[in-house]
Amino acid sequence: MLTGRESLLRVIGKRRRFLPNRRSLLHAASPSPSSSILERNENVETDSHEQRPDGDAAESVNCPVCGAALPGADNALINSHVDDCLAPKGSKRKLSQATLFQLNFSRSKAKLHSPQLANELVIPSVPDETTTVDSIHDLNGLGWSDEYANKGLENDLNANPEEKIICKGTASDKFASPSLPCDIGEGRKDGVDEFSDDYDISKVVIPTLIVGRRYGSRESVDPQSRICLVRDHGNVNDPNAIKVLCVDCGSDSILGYIPRELAQYLSTLIEKFHFNFEGSITSVPQDPRTAIPIQIVCSNVELCDQKYCNMQEFKTIWKHVLRVAELAKSNPSGITRYQRNLELLIQEVLKSNRHLFTDNEVSLLEAFDSLPDDSKRLFPRLYTRKGPWFRMSSMSYAEIADHNQAIKGLVEAGYLCSFLPRNELEEDDIEEALNILNVDELREALLLVNKKCIHGTRKQDFIKLLLSSNTGGPCFDLRGFVLAKTGSCVKVSPLAELLVWRAERLFFLNGEQDLSAFLLVDLGIVKYPSYRCIISEPIFPNRSDVLSYEEAIEISQIMVESLDENDMELVLRCTDISVSRMSTCSTGGSKDSFLSHFSASWVYSKVVLLGVSFLEREKRYTEAIDLLRQLLNTFTSDRRRGYWTLRLSVDLEHLGRVDDSLQIAEGGLLDPWVRAGSRVALQRRVLRLGKPPRRWKIPSYSNSVNRKIVQVLVQGRPLNGKIGAKSIFYGEDGERCGVEKLALQYYAGEGGGWQGVHSESGIWLTIFGILMWDVVFADVPNVFRTKFQTAPLDLGTDSFYETRKSLIEAQLEKIRDGMAEEMLITTWELHVGTACRGVNWEKHSLADLRVAAKCIGGACLASICRHLAQGYRSWSSGMPDLLLWRLHDCYRGEAKLVEVKGPRDRLSEQQRAWLLVLMDCGFHVEVCKTRCAPSSPYLPPIHAYRRISGIFLPRLASSRLHHTNP
């Protein structure tokens, strides 16, 4: 794996089907960034055959079948419409695919009630304004209205677990909800005050639904049955879950569940106020999976007296219940949540980043909101599928009533483009169209061109063979064959795909998340933390910045694809383009250094680094050196300078330029951005290369770097000895194990009765995240911008510590004072299961973390947390494999950190740097080296040696260890 490839893949994210600048980037002679960037989207708009003409400029024609008026200048649209009208309605093989996203987020179209709140909610387009969003989960704080937020009452039980909400930076309010309006004090529309003397709660009928029917125990439902609500305390997906039981069928007859939006309030009324709810079924749908409409009322009237009506807490909950019920009336059930997700994503992006789109682009995105419901449901289905082409005859989605009309609406709006049986396929579309055919159809085509069909051949090999056969002459009409087999097909238009991709990028701010992130929240798989978004400047000040950033990502994708295909010429072309644009592209002028990661120059630098790795693999060191010098000259304040300097020194040595290599290493040690493992590596290079007569003076860090680390040698019976393969041994119990488990068995037995875990950096990052939770999610401007972040944007940069210095030092003082265990317990109970970068709630139990904190001690633990706070990215890898501990009594213990190495492994510079730092902090550290034991029937599976003064002395294994023949 080339260095930098994985990092670049994370930047790219999901690979795009259509790259609008591929041709211009690869065939132009080093185009100017400013000109090509600004013109590229306009080329997409004008060249795409699926675009609509201006309304007034086109002459209308009438469809000869249905008489509908159509724009006369758009032949593709007319053909598509006529084909839809004449298409037979016969049944063919159907194709359906489940959606990848279903979460109920929303954005407001309604007028805000509070002028003060309205002023806070406007996300600025200029740096000198400030926007405050109260919480990641407070959707009203983002300007999203309750009439949108409460759609989706048909959600299943397993939708989204209860999430705490931070309001104005305070503790979570148990009764606050992201799906309810800010102003809940308005009177009822019918003029009756909820808590007047004439108001009778027991007579209030609450309409709702039975959802999650697949979790029920009864499929058949009697419309005359009486129902009651019962809390489901054992539900792990929703702590507020309420079951709907059939009263006439026994206590085990579960029909389903109440929607979570309503259950989060009714659960409190049932538990705290002891309300009982009963009701009846309004109607029974034919589909057994469809939500059942019901009506419920409070049955124990004696509890609904004046004493509860006077309680403010009860009033608040009851108003929420009424509001949810009122909104449910205008939102009939249906599988439409994924449709609203895309609607709201587009709305939020246009609200915050309208200046990054042209008027035509804004019109296209806004047109989505006015499309028919079937069209809005179909588009996200197709967008999230592989494609690019889809057969119209094989489309079948239960929630879409008329697929032809849905496609028609999307084609007219410019979201889809199509080819029809009588149309000519473009040359570029042939390969894409061949991917629509199945293997049997491809074999049939090969038989027609007299090509042999070998069973087991991959589909892509069939396609390549057909394309090569089609270039020999006009003997076979490949286009006609494809069109005859596929019939009418559609695909997402290039412009629509580009704009939705950009909207996703602006919404999530990374390439690793997309619309499927909604589903993870909806199913309760991921729960995001609560924090405030305080935005004082945009990430992309103008359109040219975002276009250059997109173009850099396109180059990145082409670079990775060319490496996958081993296209050396294209790899070098992408590298050259990145070098030429890296120094000229603007970084956006942001005062926050961490926002430079959203600049084109930062993306290009990652492409160049991958190019360096490629050249080094090809032993083209001179060219690699030139690229490394370009990186160092362009980025003068970057944490990656340490690695670049190290590689430059190494490559110079490869060319025999030892003096230059030494000089680069010495200069790198004067660079404040050279840290952690890179710094130790450069120090060791200076000591190795700088011997007399090159250098006579011994550097001051010589003794520190050359410190001896205690080593323990453990012999074991190997199972394999292949070079490059992971070492496997027979453990103490005769079972197969890796070197880490072998070392754990040794330390647990002959090694001194140690307990511990193999976690590498995992347990340390977990401890850091839990102890520093309030620091990580503190109110800091511009570091939280989306609703799907697990860490602030500046984590891993110098500004993380500098901005929160007082908060961090206060936490470190508590840790030094021995309060770490208490802090772990408190944060665990409040936030267990909530996503946070580095924290693994499942792998590490609270008991292990408490024991580890107790045995490590406050001073050592504070030192590690300080290193992570000051340089999270530099120090978050390379930690020792094993954390061991043993208790002397209930209050005292000791800890040991062990780096385990196999027979052919050696310490990396980052691992050596951590061991030296840990020694400075007062830790007891060791390197456990495993060795293959000689073949002897009397040798136990584990045999240990300890290095003392350079001599390895044997430590005999205990008698309980026995020899096991393989």
Secondary structure, DSSP 4 states (H G I P E B T S, - for coil): --TTHHHHHHHH-SPPS--TTHHHHHHSSS--HHHHHHHHHHHHHHH-TTPPPPTTTSPEEE-TTT--EEETT-HHHHHHHHHHHH--------B----S---------SPPS-HHHHHHH---SSTT--EEE--SS-GGGGT--HHHHT--TT--TTS-------STTSPPPTT--TTS-S---PPPTTS--TTSTT--GGG--EEEEEB-GGGSS-S---TT-EEEEEE-TT-SS-TT-EEEEEGGG-TT-EEEE--HHHHHHHHHHHHTS---EEEEE----SSTTSPEEEEEEE--GGGSSHHHHT-HHHHHHHHHHHHHHHHHHTS--SS-HHHHHHHHHHHHHHHHHGGGS-HHHHHHHHHGGGS-HHHHHHHHHHHTSS-S-EEGGGB--TT-S-HHHHHHHHHHHTSEEEE-TTSPPPTTHHHHHHTTS-HHHHHHHHHHTT----TT--HHHHHHHHHHHHTS-TTS-HHHHHHHHH-SEEEE-HHHHHHHHHHHHHHHSSSS--THHHHHHHTTS--PPP--EEESS-SS-SHHHHHHHHHHHHHHHHHHHHHHTT-HHHHHHHHHHHHHHHTTS--TT-SSGGGGGGSHHHHHHHHHHHHHHHHHHTT-HHHHHHHHHHHHHH-SS-TTHHHHHHHHHHHHHHTT-HHHHHHHHHHHTT-TT--HHHHHHHHHHHHHH--TTT--SPPTTHHHHT----EEEEEE-BS---TTSPP-EE-TTS-EE-HHHHHHHHHHTTTTS-EEEE-TTHHHHHHHHHHTHHHHTS--TTS--SSS-SS-TTTTSHHHHHHTHHHHHHHHHHHHTT-HHHHHHHHHHHHTT---TT--TTTS-HHHHHHHHHHH-HHHHHHHHHHHHH-HHHHSS---SEEEEEESSSS-EEEEEEEEE-TT----HHHHHHHHHHHHHT--EEEEEEEEPPS-TT--S-EEEEEETTEEEEEPPPTT------
